[in-house]
Amino acid sequence: MVGSEDTKTNAQAAPKPRGRPRSFDRETALEKAVMAFWEHGYEATSVSDLTRVMGIGAPSLYAAFGDKRALFDEVVTVYGARYGSFADRALAEEPTARAAVERMLREAAAEYTAPGRPHGCLVIHAATNCTSPEVEASLRERRNANIAAFESRMKADIASGELPPGTDAAALARHTGAIIQGMSQQARDGASREELEALAEIAMSIWPRT
């Protein structure tokens, strides 16, 4: 019986094993962060909101992603690759600027109203009411880079004769950017895919012709 008592005593005295840090799937957590920032924007999404929707504690968030700003930067990159790349694909794959913009607007109508996720474009809306100049500047640079890409493609079409020689490529590029940004806001306000497609059709009706 002495052995039994010793075993009992040792079991009681043995220290409990330390709990392991909570494990989680980084990609799943990151996708949830994308949805949170996309829905509410940068300013309105707090760290506590993020830990709640991502299902992780603050220490895990900081260890895996850095601070809120670093996480947001990664979110914007993931969003661009996963949800916002349709414009780049249209510019790369279509034979003319007109065909690229027409496809871009048509796909924007579908992407901005897709069910099961926030409507509109994260890059357009995430800086709303933002008090971080760095975040505002980062998103503005992305939007301006898109307009510059439109303008470059339009200048190429002017040079090749696809667009009339007197076409104002800068103005036409900004018109395209304004339509896309407007479609995003309309989607946030409840416009349907069909309504946005009708808007896109009207926008294309002013396109310069040779």
Z-matrix of the N, CA and C atoms (Angstrom, degrees):
N
C 1 1.464
C 2 1.521 1 111.25
N 3 1.365 2 115.39 1 -23.47
C 4 1.463 3 118.21 2 -179.74
C 5 1.525 4 110.19 3 -61.60
N 6 1.341 5 115.65 4 -41.07
C 7 1.465 6 119.44 5 178.97
C 8 1.522 7 111.67 6 -60.56
N 9 1.335 8 116.01 7 -38.56
C 10 1.470 9 119.28 8 179.45
C 11 1.510 10 111.06 9 -65.24
N 12 1.353 11 115.97 10 -41.45
C 13 1.464 12 119.29 11 179.54
C 14 1.518 13 110.55 12 -64.54
N 15 1.396 14 116.40 13 -41.42
C 16 1.466 15 119.54 14 179.54
C 17 1.527 16 111.28 15 -62.16
N 18 1.343 17 114.58 16 -40.58
C 19 1.467 18 118.66 17 179.49
C 20 1.508 19 111.21 18 -63.74
N 21 1.341 20 115.80 19 -41.97
C 22 1.456 21 120.74 20 179.08
C 23 1.517 22 111.43 21 -62.96
N 24 1.360 23 115.77 22 -42.48
C 25 1.458 24 120.52 23 -179.17
C 26 1.518 25 111.10 24 -65.26
N 27 1.350 26 115.81 25 -43.70
C 28 1.451 27 120.24 26 -179.22
C 29 1.531 28 111.43 27 -64.15
N 30 1.348 29 115.38 28 -38.26
C 31 1.460 30 119.43 29 179.31
C 32 1.508 31 111.44 30 -64.17
N 33 1.375 32 114.83 31 -38.66
C 34 1.452 33 118.34 32 179.42
C 35 1.522 34 111.56 33 -70.13
N 36 1.334 35 116.60 34 -32.99
C 37 1.456 36 120.63 35 -175.82
C 38 1.524 37 112.95 36 -83.88
N 39 1.328 38 117.20 37 -20.81
C 40 1.465 39 120.31 38 -176.69
C 41 1.524 40 110.41 39 -63.01
N 42 1.331 41 116.96 40 131.41
C 43 1.472 42 119.13 41 179.84
C 44 1.514 43 111.33 42 -68.39
N 45 1.332 44 115.46 43 146.44
C 46 1.458 45 120.09 44 177.85
C 47 1.529 46 109.65 45 -72.47
N 48 1.328 47 117.39 46 140.77
C 49 1.466 48 119.21 47 178.44
C 50 1.520 49 110.57 48 -63.72
N 51 1.314 50 115.26 49 143.03
C 52 1.462 51 119.94 50 178.97
C 53 1.526 52 110.49 51 -66.52
N 54 1.358 53 115.14 52 143.39
C 55 1.459 54 119.09 53 176.77
C 56 1.519 55 110.48 54 -71.29
N 57 1.296 56 117.21 55 138.66
C 58 1.448 57 121.11 56 177.95
C 59 1.528 58 110.23 57 -76.60
N 60 1.335 59 116.46 58 150.83
C 61 1.472 60 118.23 59 175.00
C 62 1.514 61 110.46 60 -58.26
N 63 1.309 62 115.91 61 143.76
C 64 1.455 63 120.36 62 -177.66
C 65 1.524 64 110.12 63 -61.49
N 66 1.312 65 117.26 64 127.90
C 67 1.450 66 121.34 65 178.35
C 68 1.526 67 108.81 66 -93.87
N 69 1.359 68 116.59 67 151.15
C 70 1.453 69 120.68 68 178.40
C 71 1.518 70 107.97 69 -156.28
N 72 1.320 71 115.06 70 161.12
C 73 1.452 72 120.78 71 178.14
C 74 1.522 73 108.53 72 -83.79
N 75 1.318 74 116.36 73 115.88
C 76 1.459 75 120.63 74 -173.52
C 77 1.527 76 111.83 75 -63.19
N 78 1.320 77 117.32 76 -42.15
C 79 1.463 78 120.35 77 -177.54
C 80 1.530 79 111.30 78 -66.31
N 81 1.330 80 116.58 79 -38.78
C 82 1.463 81 120.07 80 178.05
C 83 1.524 82 110.30 81 -64.70
N 84 1.331 83 116.33 82 -43.89
C 85 1.464 84 120.47 83 178.71
C 86 1.526 85 110.96 84 -63.71
N 87 1.329 86 116.47 85 -39.76
C 88 1.460 87 120.37 86 -179.53
C 89 1.529 88 110.91 87 -65.41
N 90 1.317 89 117.44 88 -40.73
C 91 1.464 90 121.01 89 178.10
C 92 1.532 91 110.60 90 -61.66
N 93 1.324 92 116.84 91 -38.06
C 94 1.463 93 120.11 92 177.60
C 95 1.525 94 110.97 93 -66.62
N 96 1.325 95 116.50 94 -34.93
C 97 1.465 96 120.28 95 176.09
C 98 1.527 97 110.47 96 -66.98
N 99 1.331 98 116.89 97 -38.83
C 100 1.466 99 120.58 98 175.94
C 101 1.523 100 109.71 99 -56.47
N 102 1.327 101 117.00 100 -47.64
C 103 1.456 102 120.84 101 -178.16
C 104 1.530 103 111.88 102 -63.91
N 105 1.331 104 116.75 103 -38.01
C 106 1.463 105 120.19 104 -178.98
C 107 1.529 106 111.20 105 -66.99
N 108 1.331 107 117.09 106 -48.97
C 109 1.464 108 120.08 107 179.32
C 110 1.524 109 111.06 108 -66.42
N 111 1.307 110 117.45 109 -35.91
C 112 1.464 111 121.98 110 179.98
C 113 1.528 112 110.45 111 -64.94
N 114 1.312 113 115.89 112 -40.69
C 115 1.469 114 120.30 113 -178.06
C 116 1.523 115 112.23 114 -75.16
N 117 1.334 116 117.05 115 -43.26
C 118 1.465 117 120.39 116 -168.54
C 119 1.521 118 114.44 117 -111.25
N 120 1.325 119 118.64 118 -12.89
C 121 1.455 120 120.81 119 -177.48
C 122 1.518 121 111.78 120 86.05
N 123 1.318 122 115.46 121 172.07
C 124 1.466 123 120.50 122 -176.01
C 125 1.521 124 112.18 123 -68.96
N 126 1.312 125 116.26 124 -49.87
C 127 1.467 126 120.41 125 -172.43
C 128 1.528 127 111.91 126 -65.66
N 129 1.319 128 116.48 127 -43.15
C 130 1.469 129 120.42 128 -173.77
C 131 1.524 130 113.29 129 -79.50
N 132 1.318 131 118.06 130 -7.23
C 133 1.464 132 121.25 131 179.54
C 134 1.521 133 108.82 132 -99.20
N 135 1.324 134 116.22 133 108.50
C 136 1.465 135 120.67 134 -177.95
C 137 1.524 136 110.82 135 -87.86
N 138 1.316 137 115.47 136 168.10
C 139 1.471 138 120.06 137 176.40
C 140 1.525 139 110.26 138 -61.84
N 141 1.328 140 117.15 139 -38.35
C 142 1.469 141 119.26 140 178.71
C 143 1.525 142 110.61 141 -66.32
N 144 1.344 143 117.71 142 -36.02
C 145 1.469 144 120.34 143 174.22
C 146 1.526 145 110.15 144 -60.78
N 147 1.325 146 115.48 145 -43.96
C 148 1.464 147 120.36 146 -177.78
C 149 1.529 148 111.85 147 -64.92
N 150 1.328 149 116.73 148 -45.64
C 151 1.465 150 118.18 149 -179.70
C 152 1.520 151 110.92 150 -63.90
N 153 1.327 152 115.99 151 -33.31
C 154 1.469 153 119.03 152 179.28
C 155 1.523 154 111.38 153 -68.37
N 156 1.329 155 117.58 154 -49.95
C 157 1.464 156 119.11 155 -176.27
C 158 1.523 157 111.57 156 -73.61
N 159 1.333 158 117.20 157 -29.63
C 160 1.460 159 120.63 158 -179.66
C 161 1.523 160 112.47 159 -81.55
N 162 1.340 161 116.04 160 -16.36
C 163 1.456 162 120.24 161 179.27
C 164 1.510 163 113.84 162 72.35
N 165 1.340 164 117.32 163 32.08
C 166 1.463 165 121.55 164 179.60
C 167 1.521 166 109.39 165 -134.52
N 168 1.320 167 116.04 166 163.23
C 169 1.448 168 120.57 167 175.90
C 170 1.518 169 111.16 168 -84.37
N 171 1.331 170 115.75 169 163.66
C 172 1.463 171 120.02 170 -179.80
C 173 1.532 172 112.42 171 -58.38
N 174 1.356 173 119.39 172 -42.18
C 175 1.472 174 118.57 173 178.55
C 176 1.536 175 112.15 174 -59.37
N 177 1.330 176 116.61 175 -38.82
C 178 1.464 177 119.68 176 179.13
C 179 1.524 178 110.86 177 -67.58
N 180 1.332 179 116.18 178 -38.88
C 181 1.463 180 119.53 179 178.65
C 182 1.523 181 110.53 180 -61.66
N 183 1.332 182 116.46 181 -48.54
C 184 1.466 183 119.98 182 -178.44
C 185 1.525 184 111.43 183 -65.43
N 186 1.325 185 116.20 184 -37.21
C 187 1.467 186 119.75 185 -179.26
C 188 1.523 187 111.49 186 -68.75
N 189 1.321 188 116.84 187 -37.83
C 190 1.473 189 120.76 188 -174.66
C 191 1.517 190 113.18 189 -87.46
N 192 1.349 191 117.05 190 -32.87
C 193 1.456 192 119.63 191 -171.36
C 194 1.526 193 114.30 192 -124.30
N 195 1.318 194 119.10 193 -8.09
C 196 1.454 195 120.73 194 -172.39
C 197 1.518 196 109.67 195 84.44
N 198 1.322 197 117.90 196 -151.20
C 199 1.462 198 120.39 197 -178.91
C 200 1.532 199 110.45 198 -84.77
N 201 1.322 200 115.89 199 -176.91
C 202 1.464 201 121.37 200 -177.24
C 203 1.529 202 111.18 201 -59.52
N 204 1.322 203 117.05 202 -41.70
C 205 1.468 204 120.15 203 -178.76
C 206 1.524 205 110.71 204 -64.66
N 207 1.328 206 117.40 205 -43.00
C 208 1.465 207 120.46 206 179.42
C 209 1.526 208 110.81 207 -63.95
N 210 1.331 209 115.98 208 -39.79
C 211 1.463 210 119.94 209 177.03
C 212 1.530 211 109.97 210 -63.20
N 213 1.315 212 116.67 211 -42.83
C 214 1.465 213 119.99 212 -179.60
C 215 1.523 214 111.29 213 -62.47
N 216 1.325 215 117.17 214 -41.63
C 217 1.465 216 120.16 215 178.03
C 218 1.523 217 110.87 216 -58.94
N 219 1.333 218 116.18 217 -41.71
C 220 1.463 219 119.82 218 178.43
C 221 1.527 220 110.56 219 -67.93
N 222 1.322 221 116.18 220 -38.06
C 223 1.468 222 120.96 221 177.57
C 224 1.526 223 110.58 222 -59.97
N 225 1.321 224 117.48 223 -44.68
C 226 1.469 225 121.22 224 -179.03
C 227 1.530 226 110.34 225 -62.66
N 228 1.333 227 116.59 226 -40.02
C 229 1.462 228 120.19 227 178.20
C 230 1.525 229 110.85 228 -64.18
N 231 1.320 230 116.36 229 -44.95
C 232 1.471 231 120.65 230 179.56
C 233 1.524 232 110.09 231 -65.08
N 234 1.320 233 116.70 232 -43.22
C 235 1.471 234 120.35 233 178.50
C 236 1.530 235 110.53 234 -58.17
N 237 1.331 236 116.18 235 -46.02
C 238 1.447 237 119.71 236 -178.74
C 239 1.519 238 113.00 237 -60.33
N 240 1.324 239 116.11 238 -39.71
C 241 1.464 240 120.20 239 -178.85
C 242 1.520 241 112.14 240 -76.31
N 243 1.328 242 116.70 241 -35.90
C 244 1.470 243 121.06 242 -171.78
C 245 1.517 244 113.51 243 -92.08
N 246 1.321 245 117.22 244 -36.20
C 247 1.463 246 120.34 245 -173.25
C 248 1.537 247 114.01 246 -123.58
N 249 1.315 248 117.84 247 -23.09
C 250 1.459 249 120.06 248 -171.83
C 251 1.517 250 115.59 249 -109.47
N 252 1.327 251 117.53 250 12.45
C 253 1.470 252 119.79 251 -174.14
C 254 1.519 253 113.56 252 -86.99
N 255 1.338 254 117.87 253 -0.68
C 256 1.471 255 119.62 254 -175.62
C 257 1.528 256 112.11 255 -63.04
N 258 1.328 257 117.70 256 -32.67
C 259 1.466 258 120.19 257 -179.94
C 260 1.523 259 110.89 258 -68.10
N 261 1.326 260 116.89 259 -45.33
C 262 1.463 261 120.44 260 178.51
C 263 1.526 262 111.04 261 -62.15
N 264 1.323 263 116.99 262 -40.12
C 265 1.470 264 120.05 263 179.36
C 266 1.525 265 110.85 264 -64.09
N 267 1.327 266 116.18 265 -42.03
C 268 1.466 267 119.53 266 179.99
C 269 1.527 268 110.75 267 -62.34
N 270 1.331 269 117.18 268 -44.15
C 271 1.461 270 120.38 269 179.62
C 272 1.524 271 111.55 270 -64.05
N 273 1.337 272 115.96 271 -36.44
C 274 1.465 273 120.04 272 -177.03
C 275 1.527 274 112.77 273 -77.70
N 276 1.326 275 116.99 274 -31.43
C 277 1.463 276 119.94 275 -169.00
C 278 1.523 277 115.12 276 -101.68
N 279 1.326 278 117.64 277 -24.25
C 280 1.464 279 119.19 278 -176.88
C 281 1.533 280 111.11 279 -85.80
N 282 1.331 281 117.52 280 148.52
C 283 1.466 282 120.45 281 -173.42
C 284 1.526 283 114.37 282 -74.93
N 285 1.331 284 117.96 283 -22.66
C 286 1.467 285 120.86 284 -178.76
C 287 1.519 286 109.83 285 -134.30
N 288 1.341 287 115.26 286 162.22
C 289 1.466 288 120.26 287 177.10
C 290 1.519 289 110.53 288 -62.86
N 291 1.326 290 116.07 289 -40.68
C 292 1.461 291 119.49 290 179.41
C 293 1.531 292 111.00 291 -59.94
N 294 1.317 293 116.91 292 -48.09
C 295 1.468 294 120.54 293 179.81
C 296 1.529 295 110.58 294 -62.73
N 297 1.329 296 116.60 295 -37.55
C 298 1.467 297 120.43 296 -179.77
C 299 1.526 298 111.06 297 -66.20
N 300 1.332 299 116.51 298 -45.58
C 301 1.464 300 120.26 299 -178.81
C 302 1.521 301 110.45 300 -67.95
N 303 1.330 302 117.26 301 -40.82
C 304 1.459 303 120.47 302 178.66
C 305 1.529 304 110.53 303 -59.84
N 306 1.318 305 116.55 304 -45.33
C 307 1.469 306 120.85 305 177.43
C 308 1.528 307 110.84 306 -64.93
N 309 1.316 308 115.95 307 -42.18
C 310 1.458 309 121.37 308 -178.46
C 311 1.529 310 111.22 309 -59.15
N 312 1.323 311 116.95 310 -46.08
C 313 1.461 312 121.05 311 -179.10
C 314 1.531 313 110.94 312 -67.69
N 315 1.315 314 115.89 313 -39.53
C 316 1.468 315 119.89 314 178.55
C 317 1.535 316 110.58 315 -63.59
N 318 1.319 317 116.16 316 -43.45
C 319 1.459 318 119.44 317 179.93
C 320 1.531 319 111.57 318 -72.64
N 321 1.337 320 117.08 319 -31.62
C 322 1.467 321 119.83 320 175.64
C 323 1.520 322 110.43 321 -61.50
N 324 1.341 323 116.39 322 -40.44
C 325 1.467 324 119.99 323 178.83
C 326 1.521 325 110.90 324 -59.08
N 327 1.328 326 116.67 325 -38.23
C 328 1.465 327 120.74 326 179.72
C 329 1.527 328 111.42 327 -76.22
N 330 1.330 329 116.26 328 -46.08
C 331 1.473 330 120.26 329 -176.15
C 332 1.528 331 111.68 330 -66.54
N 333 1.309 332 117.05 331 -40.03
C 334 1.463 333 120.74 332 -174.81
C 335 1.529 334 113.07 333 -74.57
N 336 1.318 335 117.12 334 -13.24
C 337 1.469 336 120.40 335 -179.63
C 338 1.526 337 112.24 336 -120.52
N 339 1.331 338 117.28 337 12.22
C 340 1.469 339 120.71 338 -177.32
C 341 1.529 340 110.24 339 -60.30
N 342 1.327 341 117.53 340 136.31
C 343 1.471 342 120.13 341 -179.34
C 344 1.529 343 111.77 342 -71.61
N 345 1.328 344 114.72 343 155.76
C 346 1.452 345 120.06 344 174.30
C 347 1.510 346 115.62 345 84.59
N 348 1.313 347 117.23 346 7.58
C 349 1.469 348 120.14 347 177.98
C 350 1.527 349 108.75 348 -155.66
N 351 1.345 350 118.01 349 167.20
C 352 1.465 351 119.57 350 -178.90
C 353 1.525 352 111.47 351 -60.45
N 354 1.310 353 116.55 352 149.62
C 355 1.457 354 121.36 353 179.46
C 356 1.529 355 110.69 354 -89.53
N 357 1.326 356 114.84 355 161.79
C 358 1.453 357 119.65 356 -179.64
C 359 1.513 358 112.16 357 80.78
N 360 1.331 359 115.09 358 -166.21
C 361 1.462 360 122.94 359 -175.19
C 362 1.528 361 110.58 360 -114.54
N 363 1.317 362 116.67 361 128.59
C 364 1.465 363 121.22 362 179.69
C 365 1.527 364 111.41 363 -60.24
N 366 1.321 365 117.36 364 -43.34
C 367 1.464 366 121.16 365 -175.63
C 368 1.525 367 111.14 366 -65.20
N 369 1.316 368 117.22 367 -29.40
C 370 1.462 369 121.45 368 179.40
C 371 1.526 370 111.66 369 -79.52
N 372 1.323 371 117.12 370 -36.98
C 373 1.468 372 119.61 371 -169.44
C 374 1.532 373 115.85 372 -107.44
N 375 1.314 374 118.28 373 -14.16
C 376 1.465 375 119.13 374 -171.69
C 377 1.520 376 113.99 375 -67.91
N 378 1.332 377 118.24 376 -20.47
C 379 1.465 378 120.44 377 -179.23
C 380 1.519 379 112.96 378 -93.95
N 381 1.327 380 118.46 379 7.93
C 382 1.463 381 121.35 380 179.42
C 383 1.523 382 110.32 381 -59.81
N 384 1.329 383 116.11 382 129.74
C 385 1.473 384 122.61 383 -179.74
C 386 1.526 385 112.33 384 56.75
N 387 1.324 386 116.47 385 30.78
C 388 1.471 387 120.79 386 -177.06
C 389 1.524 388 110.22 387 -85.66
N 390 1.325 389 116.62 388 135.96
C 391 1.461 390 121.17 389 178.50
C 392 1.522 391 111.73 390 -99.90
N 393 1.331 392 117.08 391 5.53
C 394 1.468 393 121.02 392 178.79
C 395 1.528 394 109.33 393 -99.63
N 396 1.323 395 118.04 394 107.20
C 397 1.467 396 119.97 395 179.50
C 398 1.528 397 112.20 396 -59.77
N 399 1.336 398 116.69 397 -32.73
C 400 1.462 399 119.77 398 -178.74
C 401 1.521 400 111.37 399 -66.19
N 402 1.333 401 116.57 400 -41.92
C 403 1.466 402 120.22 401 178.94
C 404 1.524 403 109.84 402 -66.66
N 405 1.330 404 116.48 403 -45.03
C 406 1.464 405 119.87 404 178.05
C 407 1.525 406 111.07 405 -57.60
N 408 1.339 407 116.13 406 -45.24
C 409 1.462 408 120.58 407 -178.27
C 410 1.518 409 111.38 408 -65.03
N 411 1.322 410 116.88 409 -40.24
C 412 1.469 411 121.21 410 -179.06
C 413 1.526 412 111.23 411 -62.09
N 414 1.329 413 116.78 412 -45.76
C 415 1.461 414 120.23 413 -179.68
C 416 1.529 415 111.72 414 -71.26
N 417 1.324 416 116.22 415 -36.28
C 418 1.469 417 119.86 416 177.55
C 419 1.528 418 110.56 417 -63.10
N 420 1.316 419 116.50 418 -40.27
C 421 1.468 420 120.49 419 178.35
C 422 1.527 421 110.79 420 -61.81
N 423 1.320 422 117.20 421 -39.49
C 424 1.466 423 120.14 422 178.18
C 425 1.523 424 111.39 423 -65.04
N 426 1.315 425 115.92 424 -43.63
C 427 1.472 426 119.04 425 179.34
C 428 1.527 427 111.21 426 -64.63
N 429 1.326 428 116.37 427 -41.91
C 430 1.463 429 120.03 428 179.54
C 431 1.525 430 111.47 429 -68.11
N 432 1.328 431 116.53 430 -32.71
C 433 1.468 432 119.81 431 177.11
C 434 1.527 433 110.37 432 -64.82
N 435 1.326 434 116.76 433 -36.09
C 436 1.463 435 120.32 434 176.80
C 437 1.528 436 111.09 435 -63.53
N 438 1.330 437 115.83 436 -44.50
C 439 1.461 438 119.70 437 179.95
C 440 1.527 439 110.42 438 -64.90
N 441 1.326 440 116.63 439 -38.12
C 442 1.464 441 120.04 440 177.29
C 443 1.524 442 111.14 441 -63.31
N 444 1.335 443 116.58 442 -37.48
C 445 1.465 444 120.32 443 177.46
C 446 1.528 445 110.91 444 -66.25
N 447 1.335 446 116.78 445 -39.29
C 448 1.473 447 119.88 446 176.57
C 449 1.535 448 109.57 447 -60.93
N 450 1.331 449 115.10 448 -47.56
C 451 1.459 450 120.08 449 -176.67
C 452 1.528 451 111.18 450 -62.15
N 453 1.315 452 117.00 451 -40.94
C 454 1.461 453 120.66 452 179.35
C 455 1.522 454 111.24 453 -60.52
N 456 1.332 455 115.39 454 -43.53
C 457 1.465 456 119.37 455 179.99
C 458 1.528 457 110.93 456 -66.77
N 459 1.321 458 117.13 457 -37.45
C 460 1.461 459 120.82 458 179.47
C 461 1.521 460 111.48 459 -68.78
N 462 1.318 461 117.77 460 -38.69
C 463 1.469 462 120.94 461 176.58
C 464 1.523 463 110.53 462 -62.29
N 465 1.323 464 116.21 463 -38.63
C 466 1.464 465 119.88 464 178.11
C 467 1.522 466 110.67 465 -62.99
N 468 1.336 467 116.34 466 -38.10
C 469 1.464 468 119.57 467 179.78
C 470 1.531 469 111.90 468 -72.40
N 471 1.327 470 117.19 469 -30.75
C 472 1.464 471 120.00 470 174.19
C 473 1.527 472 109.39 471 -65.31
N 474 1.319 473 115.47 472 -43.49
C 475 1.465 474 120.15 473 -179.41
C 476 1.524 475 112.12 474 -64.24
N 477 1.324 476 116.27 475 -34.38
C 478 1.467 477 119.93 476 -177.45
C 479 1.525 478 112.84 477 -87.41
N 480 1.348 479 116.97 478 -7.54
C 481 1.450 480 120.38 479 -179.93
C 482 1.515 481 114.77 480 92.39
N 483 1.323 482 117.78 481 0.74
C 484 1.468 483 121.16 482 177.51
C 485 1.524 484 111.02 483 -69.06
N 486 1.328 485 116.69 484 -30.50
C 487 1.463 486 122.40 485 175.93
C 488 1.524 487 108.67 486 -116.59
N 489 1.332 488 118.17 487 149.40
C 490 1.463 489 120.94 488 -179.82
C 491 1.522 490 111.48 489 -58.09
N 492 1.323 491 117.91 490 147.78
C 493 1.470 492 121.03 491 -176.75
C 494 1.520 493 114.44 492 -61.45
N 495 1.318 494 118.65 493 -26.02
C 496 1.453 495 120.34 494 -179.75
C 497 1.520 496 114.81 495 -88.70
N 498 1.329 497 117.52 496 6.92
C 499 1.465 498 120.87 497 -177.40
C 500 1.528 499 111.01 498 -64.38
N 501 1.325 500 116.54 499 133.37
C 502 1.473 501 122.41 500 175.61
C 503 1.528 502 107.73 501 -85.98
N 504 1.321 503 116.23 502 95.21
C 505 1.465 504 120.83 503 -175.26
C 506 1.523 505 111.81 504 -62.07
N 507 1.330 506 116.94 505 -38.39
C 508 1.466 507 119.83 506 -179.07
C 509 1.521 508 111.23 507 -64.34
N 510 1.341 509 116.10 508 -44.27
C 511 1.462 510 119.80 509 -179.96
C 512 1.518 511 111.30 510 -67.55
N 513 1.338 512 116.70 511 -39.86
C 514 1.459 513 119.93 512 179.29
C 515 1.528 514 111.16 513 -65.97
N 516 1.315 515 116.43 514 -36.71
C 517 1.472 516 120.48 515 176.90
C 518 1.523 517 110.82 516 -65.70
N 519 1.327 518 116.70 517 -41.77
C 520 1.469 519 119.40 518 178.73
C 521 1.522 520 110.93 519 -68.92
N 522 1.307 521 116.89 520 -34.37
C 523 1.462 522 119.50 521 175.26
C 524 1.530 523 109.60 522 -60.72
N 525 1.321 524 116.95 523 -44.59
C 526 1.465 525 120.87 524 178.55
C 527 1.521 526 110.78 525 -61.34
N 528 1.339 527 116.44 526 -44.83
C 529 1.461 528 120.06 527 178.49
C 530 1.517 529 112.14 528 -62.15
N 531 1.346 530 115.98 529 -40.00
C 532 1.461 531 119.83 530 179.99
C 533 1.527 532 111.19 531 -65.83
N 534 1.314 533 116.86 532 -38.67
C 535 1.466 534 120.23 533 179.13
C 536 1.530 535 110.01 534 -65.11
N 537 1.326 536 116.89 535 -45.83
C 538 1.468 537 120.32 536 -179.58
C 539 1.525 538 110.59 537 -62.61
N 540 1.334 539 116.85 538 -45.26
C 541 1.463 540 119.80 539 179.83
C 542 1.529 541 110.72 540 -64.91
N 543 1.336 542 116.37 541 -38.55
C 544 1.459 543 119.55 542 177.11
C 545 1.516 544 112.58 543 -65.71
N 546 1.328 545 116.57 544 -39.17
C 547 1.464 546 120.22 545 176.93
C 548 1.524 547 110.77 546 -62.10
N 549 1.327 548 115.72 547 -38.42
C 550 1.464 549 119.65 548 178.73
C 551 1.526 550 111.07 549 -62.41
N 552 1.333 551 116.15 550 -45.55
C 553 1.466 552 119.20 551 179.30
C 554 1.517 553 111.37 552 -66.35
N 555 1.341 554 116.80 553 -40.49
C 556 1.461 555 119.67 554 177.82
C 557 1.530 556 110.57 555 -60.77
N 558 1.331 557 116.87 556 -39.61
C 559 1.470 558 120.02 557 177.89
C 560 1.520 559 110.69 558 -63.35
N 561 1.333 560 116.79 559 -40.08
C 562 1.471 561 120.38 560 177.28
C 563 1.526 562 110.71 561 -62.43
N 564 1.332 563 115.32 562 -31.41
C 565 1.458 564 120.39 563 -177.76
C 566 1.524 565 113.23 564 -87.62
N 567 1.343 566 116.71 565 2.23
C 568 1.450 567 119.55 566 173.50
C 569 1.508 568 116.98 567 107.87
N 570 1.347 569 118.14 568 3.80
C 571 1.462 570 119.62 569 178.49
C 572 1.523 571 110.14 570 -63.34
N 573 1.321 572 116.26 571 144.32
C 574 1.462 573 121.58 572 -179.91
C 575 1.525 574 110.61 573 -85.17
N 576 1.310 575 115.37 574 168.16
C 577 1.464 576 120.51 575 176.03
C 578 1.514 577 110.49 576 -58.58
N 579 1.319 578 117.32 577 -43.94
C 580 1.456 579 121.05 578 -178.84
C 581 1.529 580 111.88 579 -62.81
N 582 1.309 581 116.70 580 -38.87
C 583 1.467 582 120.35 581 178.63
C 584 1.527 583 110.80 582 -66.34
N 585 1.318 584 116.61 583 -39.15
C 586 1.460 585 119.66 584 178.63
C 587 1.524 586 111.45 585 -71.05
N 588 1.312 587 117.22 586 -34.63
C 589 1.464 588 120.09 587 176.42
C 590 1.531 589 110.77 588 -64.44
N 591 1.325 590 116.41 589 -37.58
C 592 1.468 591 120.14 590 176.85
C 593 1.524 592 110.74 591 -65.42
N 594 1.323 593 116.23 592 -39.69
C 595 1.465 594 120.70 593 176.78
C 596 1.526 595 110.15 594 -62.20
N 597 1.333 596 116.56 595 -43.66
C 598 1.465 597 121.28 596 -179.98
C 599 1.520 598 111.20 597 -61.77
N 600 1.315 599 116.79 598 -38.36
C 601 1.466 600 120.73 599 179.86
C 602 1.524 601 111.04 600 -63.80
N 603 1.328 602 115.97 601 -41.29
C 604 1.462 603 119.63 602 177.76
C 605 1.523 604 110.43 603 -65.69
N 606 1.344 605 116.04 604 -41.66
C 607 1.458 606 120.42 605 179.09
C 608 1.524 607 111.87 606 -59.00
N 609 1.321 608 117.22 607 -38.67
C 610 1.449 609 120.68 608 -179.23
C 611 1.527 610 112.37 609 -74.57
N 612 1.326 611 117.72 610 -18.27
C 613 1.469 612 120.07 611 -177.35
C 614 1.522 613 112.55 612 -68.50
N 615 1.341 614 117.43 613 -18.60
C 616 1.468 615 119.88 614 179.58
C 617 1.531 616 111.55 615 -93.47
N 618 1.329 617 116.76 616 1.67
C 619 1.466 618 119.82 617 -175.52
C 620 1.539 619 110.39 618 -61.06
N 621 1.327 620 117.86 619 133.07
C 622 1.478 621 120.94 620 -178.87
C 623 1.528 622 111.59 621 -62.44
N 624 1.291 623 115.73 622 140.15
C 625 1.466 624 120.77 623 177.90
C 626 1.516 625 110.24 624 -120.92
N 627 1.310 626 115.23 625 148.09
C 628 1.463 627 119.25 626 177.84
C 629 1.518 628 109.19 627 -74.60
